[in-house]
Amino acid sequence: MAIQRLVFASKSERDNYYKLRRQWGDGYNIYPNLPFLMVFNTNDLFDLSTSELKRSELSKLEWSRLKKTSIDYTLCDGKDMPLLCIEFDGFQDGFNVGTKYYTDFPSDPWRLEITELKLKVAHNSMFPYFVVGSHHFKDFSDGIRLTIVDGIIGEVLTKRASQGRFNNGFSPEEVGYTQEQFNQLHELEQRDIIQDWVLSVEVEMEFAHNPVTLKCGQLQQEVGLYGHSTRYLEYPKAPGIENMKERIKALENATFYGVECVIETSDLGDVKRTCWLPNFKTPYFTGLGLIEEVAQLLALDWIKRQRERKSLS
């Protein structure tokens, strides 16, 4: 019979799907190989590449190509509303920076064209769409069955949940004031209270929606995090950075950005780990906080395992 052995393009694509199911299957619906136009409506696109808001029209050829293509993984809420899409490039281990597709291998012209077309539609829809490679689906360790992709999803869900809370507006009752008491405060005091509330919402949503944040917090308590330092990196390296403003600009323009985390310990000395991530430039995602947590997580995990080995010897 003319039946495929797998409904996935490869074994690794199938394995990655079940990794997503492992972490996100209880609260979300994950669909493989959905037709692109089942997720995206191409009738109301706007060109977001310039400051001038104008419509973005697809040619008949572009629309025809999108009609024939699919999305590797789509994460939806319980009502099947799409939340984010992930394109797994296991063949060339590529990634995206904004609407541009990058790979270390000689790029297949068709793969480049169709990938960047899909990215353009997603970005002009203000929708998070990521192109990732095999290493982004690799578990951090045998003891931490989480991946960079889990962190990416967690950050997008955190941003969405935080925005939902902010859209409901600030209520003084949430921070222990009546409306009358809050109104009597000085404007600067009110501003400080609201800023603290914003920060507390973001932290609460991170621990509720990002498993990397949650695991990092747990390991900090288990290991005992007494001191650490963080250094931000970028590639290509920007020369002559003299202040924080220039550092931020360099990170924004980089193809990759990274974080070097050094944790101070009394028994194992300074433990250093570095994490790199493509500068995806994708809606609902920044990434700097994520890679800082991943670098810290890798260092904490190593410290924990070393101490466990010492206790057994």
N, C-alpha and C positions, 0 to 999 in steps of 0.2 A: 504494500500500500504506500502511496505517496504522502507519508506523514513524517514531519520533522521529529527528530529525537528529543529536541528541546524547544521550548517557546522563547528561549533566550538566544542571543547571537553567539554566546560563548559560555563556558563553564564559569569563568571569572565574573561575568555579568550576572549569572544566576547566584553565585556565592555572595556577591555584594548586595543583591536584592534581599537575601535572607539575613544578611547583617543588618540591613535597614529594618527589616521586620523584627529582628531580635530586640532592637533598642526602641523602636517607635511603633511597633505593631499594636500595642495595647490601647493607645490613645488616638491613633491616626490611621488613615487608610493610605496604603502605598500601592501605586499601580505601575507596572512595567509596560513599556512600549505603547503608551497612549498615542493616538494620532495627534500630531502637533495642533491641528485646527480644532481638536476637541477641547483643548485647554485655552487657546488664544483666539480672540475675535479680532481679526485684522481690519475691521471697518473703522475703528476709532483710534487710530494711532497718531501720536504726535512726535515730532522730531525733537528730542531732548538733548541733542548734541550742541545746541547753541542757546544763548539766553533768550532769543526770540522764539516765542511759542508758535509753532505752525504745524499743520497736519503733515503726516508722513504717508505717502501713497506707495503701495506696492504695485509693481508691474504685473501684468498677466502671467509672465514667465515665473516671477518670484512666487506668486500665489499658487501656480501650478506645482512648483517644486515643494512648497510647504504642504500642499495637499497630499503629497506622496511620502512625507517623512514623519518620524515619530520621536518621542521623548523617552529616554531610557528609564527614568524614575520620576514619578510625580507624587509628592506628598500632599495629601488632602486632609481636611478636618473631618469630623464625624458625619457631616452632611455632604461630603464630597466636594467641598469648595477647594480649589487648588491653592496651596500655600507657597510652594517652591518647586522648582524642577532641577534635576541633576542629569547632566550628560556625562556618561562614563566613556572616556577615551582610552580604552585599554589597548588599542592598536598602536597609537603613537604617544601615549602618555602626555597629551596636550592639556592646556588649561586656557582660561580666558582672562584678559584684562579689559574690563568694559566689554565692548562689542568686538574686540580683536581676539583672534585665536592664535596661540603660540604652541610650538612643539620644537624639540631639539632635532627631530628627524626631518628629512626632506618632505615638505608638506604635499599631500595629495591635493591637487587643485579642487576636486569636487568636494572633499571633506572640508577644506578651508572655506569654500564658497557657501556651502549649505550650513555649516556651523555658524559662520558670521551672520548669515541671514536670520537664523533662528535667534541668535543673540540680539540682533538689531530689533526684532519684533518684541522680544521679551523686555529689553531695556526701554523701548519706547512705550511699553505698557506699564512701566514702573514695577516690574515683577522680577523677583529674584531667580536667576537662572545661572547655574554654575557648570563649567566644564572642568572635570577633574580626572586625574590619572589613577593608576593602580595603587601607588603609595599612599594616596589620600584615604584609601579604604583599609589600610593596614592597621591592625590592633596595636595600641601603644605598647602592650606587653602581655604576657600570659595571664598576669593578674589583673590587668586593666583592659577589659574587652570593649574598648571605645576607640573611635577613629577620628581623624580630622573632620571627616564628613559629618559625624555626629555633632561635633562642635560647631560646624557651619550651620547645620540645621538648628541647633540649640540657640545660636545667636539670632537667626532670623525669627524664630518663634518668640524669643525674648523681646526683640524690637517690636514685633506685632502686638504682643500682649501689653507691653509698656505703653505703646501708642494708644491702645484701647482704653487703658486707665486714664491717660492724660486727656483723651477726648471727652471723658466724662467730667472733667474739671476737678479743681481742688476743692475739698470740703474741710473746713477747720475742725469738724468733729473727728476726722481721721487722726488728728495729731493732738487731741485732748482739749481743744478750745471750742466754746460756743461761737456762733457767728458774731454775737454782740461783743464778746471778749476780743475776738480777732480784730474787729473793726476799731477797737480802742487802742490797738498797738500802733507804734510808729511805723511809717512806711518801710523803713530799713529792716525793722524786726519782722514785718510781714514777708518781705522779700527773702530774708534768711530762712524763715520757716518753710516757705514754699520751695526754696532750693533744696532744703534738707528732705522735704517730702518727695521731690522728684528723684533724688538720689536713693532714698529708701525704696521707692517703687521699682527703680531699675535693679537694685540689688535683690529685692524679693523676687522679681520676675526671672532674674538670672538663675537663682537657686531652684526656682519652680520649673524652668523650661530648658536649662542647659545642663546636660549630664556631666560635661567636662568641668563646669564651675562647681557642681555638687561634689564630684569626686575629688577635685583639688582641695576643697574645703575640708572634706573628711580626712584626707591625708595630712593636711596641715595640723589637724588636731592629733592624729595618731603619731606623727613623727615629732611634732613640736617645732614649729617654725619660729625661731627667735630673731633671725635677721637674714635679709637677702638684698641683693642689688639687681638692677635691671638695666640693660643697655640695648637701645634700639639700633637696628641695622637696616641697610637697604642695598639692593642690587638693581642696576649698576650703581656703584658707590659714587655719591655726589661729592665733589672736591670742595674744600674750603668752607665747610659749615662752621659758622661762628656763634649762632644763637639758636634758641628753640624755634623761632619762626622759620628759619632756614631748614632746620631739621624736619619740621612738619611738612614743609614744601617738598623736601627730598623724598620723604616717605610717600607723599601723595603721587609723585611722579615716577616712583620706582616700579619696575616689573615685579620684583619680589621684595617683601619686607620681612624682617626677622627680629627676634628678641633673644638676647643672651641673658639667662638668669643664673645667678650665683647664690647658693644657699650656704650660709655659715653653720658649721656643726663643730661641737667640741671633740667628737670622737673620730670623725672622718675627714676633717678639714673642710675646705671650700669645695662644694660640689657644683659643677657648671654644666648646664645643658642649653642648647640653642635650638630654636624652632624657626623654620621658614615657611612662608605661605605666599602664593601668588597674590598680587594686588588686584583682586577680582573686580573692584569698582562696580559692585552690584547693589541694587536697592536693598534696604534693610540689613546691610552688612558692612562692617568696617574691617574687622579682623585683628586689629592690634591687641585688643583685650584678650581675644581667643588665643593667639600665639604666645602671649605672655603667660596665660594659664597653662598652656600645653608644655612650655619649657619648664615651668615650675613643677608641673605634674610629673614630668619625666625625671626631674632631679629628686623629688620627694619619693617616687616609687623606687628609685635606685637606693636611696638611703634606707628605706624600709626593708628592702630585700637584703642589703648588706648586714643590717642589724639582726635580722632573723637568722641569717647564716652564722653570725658570730654566737648567737645565743644557743645554737644547736651544736656548735663545735666544742 
